Amino acid sequence: MRKEKSQLPIGIFDSGIGGLTVAQAITTVLPNERLIYFGDTAHLPYGDKSTAAIQAYAVKICDLLLKQQCKLILIACNSASAAAFDLVREYVGSKAKVMNVIDPTVSYVAKTYPGKTVGLIGTKQTVNSNVYRKKIDETGQDIDLRSHATPLLAAMIEEGFFNDTISESVIHTYLSDPDLEGIEALILGCTHYPLIKKQIENFYKGAVDVLDASLIVAEQVKTYLEANNMASEKLTGDHHFYVSDFTRSFEESTRIFFKRKVNLEHYPLWE
């Protein structure tokens, strides 16, 4: 017999460990939800891949998440949200609700910073897609968005270089760029970046609000599930983590970051 929809898991995918920032936020605000997480470690980072490549990866990952009967699929990656959200939503159809990490952030920024100057850092794919600029402009809140691509950050974080002098130097160089002058808030436009949020906040010394999208997105997921009577009342079974390529650094980073031992299952997208 098919399980009641509320008891079905939430599917989350990203190119690597970045989406775990969102997964962790979801377990905090929705402790009864079971998660199926897919880290596409064989193809990270997505930020320097073509739109067509990211779309192909996303569809393959959704096949797995639909097999697991996920009630909601969250694209926990800004690059994939920019490149593949519309395609994935069409592909999944009525089988599951599809959400991304960009729309909730745009809504929050529009409500909180009308008429202000807001910065955005993200991968080349996210920044060059102009998706944040288009969506923020559509809100009609007269927000001046200043974007700057920071392509080294996601790869640096995947390799475990955060909270050290190497990351300090790279972060300082990026944030000092003239593109980001005069901002009052900064969107962390990549789900890896909350892992270096403290260093970014230290750079600004309280003068700029640093926006962690993972918490904003988790609240949106909670609102949707509760409004549609799809929230689980009790946790049934453990979370499940898949990777397309097994790497020790991913396992270690996952354990450090998710603050628990995580069993990874290898699931190559192409045999």
N, C-alpha and C positions, 0 to 999 in steps of 0.2 A: 504494500500500500504506500502511496506517495505521502511523504511527510507533510505536515501542515507547514505552510509557507514560512511562518515566523521561526520555525526551528531550522530552516535551511541556512547554510553559511553565507558569509559575505566574501566575495572574491576580490583580491587586491593585486595589482601587478605594477611592476616598475622594472627599470633596466638592471637594478642591483639592490643595494641596501637602503637607498634613499626613501623608498616607499614605506620602510619600517617605521619612519617617523610618523607617518599617517596611521599605520597599523597600531602602533603603540598608543597614539592619541585616541583611536577608536576603542581600544580595550579599556581605556580610562573612563570614557564617557558612556560606553556601552559594554560593561563587563560580562554581560550574559551572551554576547554574540561570539559565535565560532568563526574564525578566519581561515581562509585558504589563501596563502600568499605565494605569488610567483615572482622570483627575481630572475630576469633574463640576463644572467651573468655572461653568457656566451657572446652577447652582442653589446655589452655596455662600452662606453656611455652612448645613450641614444642621441645626445645633443649634437653629435657630428655626423649622424646618419641622414640619408635622404628620407623625404616624406614617404616615398613608395616602400622603402625598406621597413620603416617603423610600422606602417600599415600592415605589411605582411606578417611581422612578428606579432602585432596586436591581435590579429585574427586567429592565428595559431594558438595564442595563449587563451583567448576567449573560448576556443573549442574545449580546452581542458577544463576551464572554470565552469562551462555549461554542463560538461559531463559530471562535474561534482555538484550539480544542481544549485549553484549559487543564486540566491534571490536578488542580489545586487552586485554589480561589478563596478569597482572603483578604479579608474585609471590614475594610479598614484604617482604620476610622472608628468611634469609640465611639458616636456618635449612630445611625449605620446599624446597628451591631452590636446596639444596644438595640432599635431599631425593626423591623428586617427580618431578623434572622438566622434565626429559625424558618421564616419564609416562604421565604426564599432557599434554605434547605436542602431544603425540600419541593419547591420549583420545580426545582432543579437535579437532585434525585434521585440516581441512581447515576452520572450523567455526570461528576461531579467531586466531590472532597472539598471541603466548605465549612468554613472556620474563621473565627473572629472575634477581636477584640483584647481582649475582656473576660475570657473564661474562663481563658486562660493567666495573666493578671495576678491574678485571684482565687486561683488555685491557688498562685501564688508568695507572695502576701500571707498566705494561710492557713498555709503552711509556715513562713514567716519571722517573723510577728508575732502568734502566738497570745496572747490575753489583753491585747493592746496597744490603744492608741488610734491610729487611722490616719485621715488626712485624704484627701479626694478633691476635686479641682477638675475641672470639665468644663463642657460646654455645658448650657443649660437642658434640652434633650431628654434628655441622658444623666443628669443629676442628678434631674430630675423623674420619670424612668422608674423610679427606685429599683432598677434592675437590679443595681448593685453591692451595695447593701445586702442585697437578697434572696439573691444568690448567696453573699456572705460569711457571712450568717447560716446558710445551709444547710451550711456547712463545719463548724459547731458548735465553732469555735475561740474563741468568746467575745471577738470583736474589736469594739471600739466604733468604728464608722465615722462620721466627721463630714464631711458633704458641703457644698460651696459652689459655686453656679453662677457661672461667670466668662465671661459671654457675649461680652465685647469682645475676648477674647484671640485667638480663631481669626481673626476678621476683621482684626485688627491685624497678625497675622503674615502673612496673605495679602497685605496691602498693603505688606509689607516693613518694618514697624515692629517690629524686634526689635534688641536690643543698643543701644538709644538712650535718651535721657531720657524720651521719651513712654512707651515700654513700661515703663521703670523705675517711673514714677509709677503707672501702671495696675496693675502687678503688686504693688507695695507696698500699694496700697489694698485689693486683693482679699485678699492673704495676711494682712493685719492684722485681717480680720473675726473677730469673736468665735466664729463657727461653727468656726474652725480652731484654737482655743486648745488647748494641751496635747497636740498630736499628736506622735507619735514617727517617723512616716513619712508621706509624701504621695504619693498615686497621681496621676500626670499622666494624667487621664482624657480626653485628647483627643490624637490623634496629631500635632497641630501643636505641642504644648507642649514636646517635647524641644528645639525650636529656641530656647526661652528657659530651658532647664534651668539654665544657668550663673547667670543672673540670679536664679532662684528659690533656687538653692543659696546665692548671696551673701546673700540676704535672711535665710536661716536660720543662716548662719555655722556650718554643720556640726552644728547641734543636731537637725536632722530629716533622715532619709534621703529623698532625692527619687527616686522610682521611675520610670525610663524604660521604659515598656511595650514599646517597639519591640524592645529587645534580648531581653526575656522572650518576646515573640511569635515572633521569629525562631528562637530556640532550640526552641520548641515545633514550628514548621514543620519544622525539621531532624530532630527526634526522630521526627515522624510519617513523613516521607518515607523515612528510613533504616529504620524498623521495618517499612515496607510495601514495601521494595525499589523505591521510586519515585524515589530520588535520582539525579540526572544525574551521569554520570562525566566529562563534558566539556561545556564551553559551546558550543552550536551556534547561531550567529547572534547578533544584537545584541538588546538590550532594546528594547521598543516602547512609546511613550508616546502616549496619546490624551487629548484634552480636548474637552469638549462646547461650550466657548466659548473661542476663542483670545484670550488677554490677554498683553500685553507683560510685566506684572508677574509673571505665572505663569512665563513663559519665563525671565525674569531670576532669579527666586527658585529655580527648578529648577536652573539652571546653577550658581548660588552654592552651593546646598545639596547637590546631588548631585555637586558637584565635577567636573563634566564637561559637555561640550556635549551637549544633549539635543534630538533632533528631535521636535517635537510634531506629531501629526496631528489635524486637526479632525474630530470625529465627533459631530455633533449628535444628541441622543437622540430628538428629534422634528423632522421636516422641516417 
